[in-house]
């Protein structure tokens, strides 16, 4: 696993080492729903060659109720 994938996994799982920013759509949801979505992001591990071609673990998506949730990690040095 690459260093960037390890950094992204750590941030995604713990929130440590970065800043979480959510869209206005997610921010408008009740806090309990936001929390459930963040837990799903933190536990996401369905990386494949198709959705993670560079092995960076920096993007994912999942269904949440009737909605598709997309998340992205941008790393700035």
N, C-alpha and C positions, 0 to 999 in steps of 0.2 A: 504494500500500500504506500502511496506517495505521502510526502510530508504534508502537502496541502490537503489531501483527503483526511489525514489524521487531525489536522487543525480544524477542518470543517466538521468532522464527526464530534470532536470535543465541544466545539461551540454549539452545535445543534443539540447535543445531549445535555449540556450543562448551562449554556448561556454565558459561559466564561470566555473572556478574550474578545468580546465584540459588543455590538449594540443591536438589539432586536428592533426592527421597524416593521410595522404592519400596515396594510392598506386601510383606507377609510372604511371599506366594506367589512373587514375583520374587526376593526375598532368599534364599529356600530353594533356588533353582536354583544349579547350579555356576557359579563365577565366569566361566568361558568362555561359558556360555550367557547370563548376564546381560550380558556385554560385547557379544555378538552382537545382543541385543535393543536395547541402548542405541545401537548403530550404526544399526539400522533406524529407531529413533525420530529420531536425528539427521539421517538422510537422507530422512525422510518429506517428500513434497511433493504428495501426492494430495489436496489441498484442493479441495473442490467447493462449490457453493451449498448442497448438502444437508448436508454435514458441517461446513461453516464458514460459516454464514449471515451472520455479522457480520464476516467477513474478519479475525478476530483470530489465526488460526493457533494456537489454544490447545488443540486436541483432535485426536486421530486414533486410528485403529485399523488393525491389520493382522493377517494370519494368520502364525503362527510355528509350524511343524509342524502339529499338530492343535489348537493353542490359538489363541484370538483374544486379541490384546494391545491394551489400551486405554491411552492416555496422555493426561494433562491438565496444562496449565500454568495456575497461578493466579498472578496478578500482584497484589502488594500495594504500595501507595505509602506 
